[in-house]
Amino acid sequence: MRLNNGVYEKRERAVADKLAARWRCEWAAMGPYSPMDVYFMRSRQLTAIAEIRTRNAAYSDQAVIWLSMSKWFHMSQCEMCLALPAFYVMAFIDGIYQARIGELPVHTARKVQGGRTDRTAPNDLAPAILVPAKWFKLVCDSSGVFEDAPEAEHEG
């Protein structure tokens, strides 16, 4: 969870609530310094982990979705070493979509340097994987996620 930005944290929590209801489980935040946002569980047994991103845009307008290479590495390790499904979750104004990290054929995706260019923080630009949006599957609607004031969005 992005603890430094209340709008994103509120949206990510709303997405996690909707996923937990859909998957019939509970969720908890990973912690402020974790490379992933949340984990899901049933009877205190871990069932999945997820990185959640929200974009105040329509899924249908997306050709590619930026995935941090660092996030991909960490989530891949959870899939390979712990046998836990790892999901990259994108919430758009027209739905919540997911891609299972272990099922993404990233070897065929473009790899670029990407990120924010509207600031000068040294970690804003980093290696990224451009994942075709068509590789994401609709999970559920996104009602209730974007009930806050709109703000500027960015890639990455």
Contacts in CASP RR format, 6 or more apart in sequence:
PFRMAT RR
TARGET T0000
AUTHOR 0000-0000-0000
METHOD contacts of the structure
MODEL  1
MRLNNGVYEKRERAVADKLAARWRCEWAAMGPYSPMDVYFMRSRQLTAIA
EIRTRNAAYSDQAVIWLSMSKWFHMSQCEMCLALPAFYVMAFIDGIYQAR
IGELPVHTARKVQGGRTDRTAPNDLAPAILVPAKWFKLVCDSSGVFEDAP
EAEHEG
1 8 0 8 1.000
1 9 0 8 1.000
1 12 0 8 1.000
1 13 0 8 1.000
1 29 0 8 1.000
1 30 0 8 1.000
1 31 0 8 1.000
1 32 0 8 1.000
1 37 0 8 1.000
1 38 0 8 1.000
2 8 0 8 1.000
2 9 0 8 1.000
2 12 0 8 1.000
3 9 0 8 1.000
3 32 0 8 1.000
7 148 0 8 1.000
7 149 0 8 1.000
7 151 0 8 1.000
8 54 0 8 1.000
10 148 0 8 1.000
11 54 0 8 1.000
11 91 0 8 1.000
11 145 0 8 1.000
11 146 0 8 1.000
11 148 0 8 1.000
12 37 0 8 1.000
12 38 0 8 1.000
12 52 0 8 1.000
12 54 0 8 1.000
14 144 0 8 1.000
14 145 0 8 1.000
15 52 0 8 1.000
15 54 0 8 1.000
15 89 0 8 1.000
15 91 0 8 1.000
15 96 0 8 1.000
15 142 0 8 1.000
15 145 0 8 1.000
16 27 0 8 1.000
16 37 0 8 1.000
16 38 0 8 1.000
16 50 0 8 1.000
16 52 0 8 1.000
17 27 0 8 1.000
18 96 0 8 1.000
18 139 0 8 1.000
18 140 0 8 1.000
18 142 0 8 1.000
18 145 0 8 1.000
19 27 0 8 1.000
19 40 0 8 1.000
19 50 0 8 1.000
19 89 0 8 1.000
19 96 0 8 1.000
19 139 0 8 1.000
19 140 0 8 1.000
20 26 0 8 1.000
20 27 0 8 1.000
20 40 0 8 1.000
22 139 0 8 1.000
22 140 0 8 1.000
23 40 0 8 1.000
23 47 0 8 1.000
23 48 0 8 1.000
24 42 0 8 1.000
25 40 0 8 1.000
25 41 0 8 1.000
25 42 0 8 1.000
25 47 0 8 1.000
26 40 0 8 1.000
26 41 0 8 1.000
26 42 0 8 1.000
27 38 0 8 1.000
27 39 0 8 1.000
27 40 0 8 1.000
27 41 0 8 1.000
28 38 0 8 1.000
28 39 0 8 1.000
28 41 0 8 1.000
29 37 0 8 1.000
29 38 0 8 1.000
30 36 0 8 1.000
30 37 0 8 1.000
30 38 0 8 1.000
30 39 0 8 1.000
30 49 0 8 1.000
35 51 0 8 1.000
35 70 0 8 1.000
35 71 0 8 1.000
35 74 0 8 1.000
35 75 0 8 1.000
36 49 0 8 1.000
36 50 0 8 1.000
36 51 0 8 1.000
36 71 0 8 1.000
36 74 0 8 1.000
36 75 0 8 1.000
36 78 0 8 1.000
36 86 0 8 1.000
37 50 0 8 1.000
37 51 0 8 1.000
37 52 0 8 1.000
38 49 0 8 1.000
38 50 0 8 1.000
38 52 0 8 1.000
39 46 0 8 1.000
39 48 0 8 1.000
39 49 0 8 1.000
39 50 0 8 1.000
40 46 0 8 1.000
40 47 0 8 1.000
40 48 0 8 1.000
40 49 0 8 1.000
40 50 0 8 1.000
41 47 0 8 1.000
46 82 0 8 1.000
46 84 0 8 1.000
47 84 0 8 1.000
47 85 0 8 1.000
48 84 0 8 1.000
48 85 0 8 1.000
48 86 0 8 1.000
48 87 0 8 1.000
49 75 0 8 1.000
49 78 0 8 1.000
49 84 0 8 1.000
49 85 0 8 1.000
49 86 0 8 1.000
49 87 0 8 1.000
50 86 0 8 1.000
50 87 0 8 1.000
50 88 0 8 1.000
50 89 0 8 1.000
50 98 0 8 1.000
51 71 0 8 1.000
51 75 0 8 1.000
51 86 0 8 1.000
51 87 0 8 1.000
51 88 0 8 1.000
51 89 0 8 1.000
52 89 0 8 1.000
52 91 0 8 1.000
53 88 0 8 1.000
53 89 0 8 1.000
53 90 0 8 1.000
53 91 0 8 1.000
54 90 0 8 1.000
54 91 0 8 1.000
54 92 0 8 1.000
54 145 0 8 1.000
54 146 0 8 1.000
55 62 0 8 1.000
55 90 0 8 1.000
55 91 0 8 1.000
55 92 0 8 1.000
55 153 0 8 1.000
56 93 0 8 1.000
56 146 0 8 1.000
56 150 0 8 1.000
56 151 0 8 1.000
56 153 0 8 1.000
57 92 0 8 1.000
57 93 0 8 1.000
57 153 0 8 1.000
58 92 0 8 1.000
58 93 0 8 1.000
58 94 0 8 1.000
59 90 0 8 1.000
59 92 0 8 1.000
59 94 0 8 1.000
59 95 0 8 1.000
59 97 0 8 1.000
59 133 0 8 1.000
59 136 0 8 1.000
59 138 0 8 1.000
60 94 0 8 1.000
62 92 0 8 1.000
62 133 0 8 1.000
63 132 0 8 1.000
63 133 0 8 1.000
64 110 0 8 1.000
64 130 0 8 1.000
64 131 0 8 1.000
64 132 0 8 1.000
64 133 0 8 1.000
65 88 0 8 1.000
65 90 0 8 1.000
65 99 0 8 1.000
65 130 0 8 1.000
65 131 0 8 1.000
65 132 0 8 1.000
65 133 0 8 1.000
65 136 0 8 1.000
66 114 0 8 1.000
66 115 0 8 1.000
66 128 0 8 1.000
66 129 0 8 1.000
66 130 0 8 1.000
66 131 0 8 1.000
66 155 0 8 1.000
66 156 0 8 1.000
67 88 0 8 1.000
67 128 0 8 1.000
67 129 0 8 1.000
67 130 0 8 1.000
67 131 0 8 1.000
68 126 0 8 1.000
68 127 0 8 1.000
68 128 0 8 1.000
68 129 0 8 1.000
68 156 0 8 1.000
69 111 0 8 1.000
69 126 0 8 1.000
69 127 0 8 1.000
69 128 0 8 1.000
69 129 0 8 1.000
70 126 0 8 1.000
70 127 0 8 1.000
71 88 0 8 1.000
72 88 0 8 1.000
72 101 0 8 1.000
72 104 0 8 1.000
72 106 0 8 1.000
72 129 0 8 1.000
75 86 0 8 1.000
75 88 0 8 1.000
75 101 0 8 1.000
76 86 0 8 1.000
76 101 0 8 1.000
76 102 0 8 1.000
78 84 0 8 1.000
78 86 0 8 1.000
78 101 0 8 1.000
79 85 0 8 1.000
79 86 0 8 1.000
79 100 0 8 1.000
79 101 0 8 1.000
79 102 0 8 1.000
85 100 0 8 1.000
86 100 0 8 1.000
86 101 0 8 1.000
86 102 0 8 1.000
87 98 0 8 1.000
87 99 0 8 1.000
87 100 0 8 1.000
87 101 0 8 1.000
88 98 0 8 1.000
88 99 0 8 1.000
88 101 0 8 1.000
88 104 0 8 1.000
88 131 0 8 1.000
89 96 0 8 1.000
89 97 0 8 1.000
89 98 0 8 1.000
89 139 0 8 1.000
90 96 0 8 1.000
90 97 0 8 1.000
90 98 0 8 1.000
90 136 0 8 1.000
91 97 0 8 1.000
91 142 0 8 1.000
91 145 0 8 1.000
91 146 0 8 1.000
92 142 0 8 1.000
93 142 0 8 1.000
93 146 0 8 1.000
94 142 0 8 1.000
95 138 0 8 1.000
95 139 0 8 1.000
95 140 0 8 1.000
95 141 0 8 1.000
95 142 0 8 1.000
96 138 0 8 1.000
96 139 0 8 1.000
96 140 0 8 1.000
96 141 0 8 1.000
96 142 0 8 1.000
96 145 0 8 1.000
97 133 0 8 1.000
97 136 0 8 1.000
97 137 0 8 1.000
97 138 0 8 1.000
97 139 0 8 1.000
98 136 0 8 1.000
98 137 0 8 1.000
98 139 0 8 1.000
99 131 0 8 1.000
99 135 0 8 1.000
99 136 0 8 1.000
99 137 0 8 1.000
104 131 0 8 1.000
104 135 0 8 1.000
105 135 0 8 1.000
106 129 0 8 1.000
106 131 0 8 1.000
109 129 0 8 1.000
109 130 0 8 1.000
109 131 0 8 1.000
109 132 0 8 1.000
110 129 0 8 1.000
110 130 0 8 1.000
111 127 0 8 1.000
111 128 0 8 1.000
111 129 0 8 1.000
111 130 0 8 1.000
112 127 0 8 1.000
112 128 0 8 1.000
112 130 0 8 1.000
113 125 0 8 1.000
113 126 0 8 1.000
113 127 0 8 1.000
113 128 0 8 1.000
114 125 0 8 1.000
114 126 0 8 1.000
114 127 0 8 1.000
114 128 0 8 1.000
114 155 0 8 1.000
114 156 0 8 1.000
115 124 0 8 1.000
115 125 0 8 1.000
115 126 0 8 1.000
115 128 0 8 1.000
115 154 0 8 1.000
115 155 0 8 1.000
115 156 0 8 1.000
116 124 0 8 1.000
116 125 0 8 1.000
116 154 0 8 1.000
116 155 0 8 1.000
116 156 0 8 1.000
117 124 0 8 1.000
117 125 0 8 1.000
118 152 0 8 1.000
118 154 0 8 1.000
128 156 0 8 1.000
END
